[in-house]
Amino acid sequence: PFSDLLGLFVAVNRLGPGLYRKAVFDAWDEASGAGRYTSNRFFRDGILYITLSSSVVRSQLAFQKDFILLKLNELLKDNETLKLIGVKDDVKDIRLR
């Protein structure tokens, strides 16, 4: 099947971590609604580090952090590309700067 071929292609070319990182960043934009105010993103060891350009947005998101984390992981779980390549990791924490 095509899904096996795609998974093999991703594994051979070591594209999995980059595709996963891109999916996490896209899910952040959708789950938080703060993509416009996000100036920098970094993802390592299950922790998503976000730098925001607005202190007001940062304080509002800090109150919603647990909800955003749940929504972010749901979006990643429903991501068809991640299903095809077999990635099943969750984001463990979000750090706002």
Secondary structure as GFF3:
##gff-version 3
##sequence-region A 1 97
A	DSSP	alpha_helix	2	12	.	.	.	ID=ss1
A	DSSP	alpha_helix	16	32	.	.	.	ID=ss2
A	DSSP	three_ten_helix	35	37	.	.	.	ID=ss3
A	DSSP	beta_strand	38	44	.	.	.	ID=ss4
A	DSSP	beta_strand	47	52	.	.	.	ID=ss5
A	DSSP	alpha_helix	55	63	.	.	.	ID=ss6
A	DSSP	alpha_helix	65	77	.	.	.	ID=ss7
A	DSSP	alpha_helix	80	85	.	.	.	ID=ss8
A	DSSP	beta_strand	93	96	.	.	.	ID=ss9
###
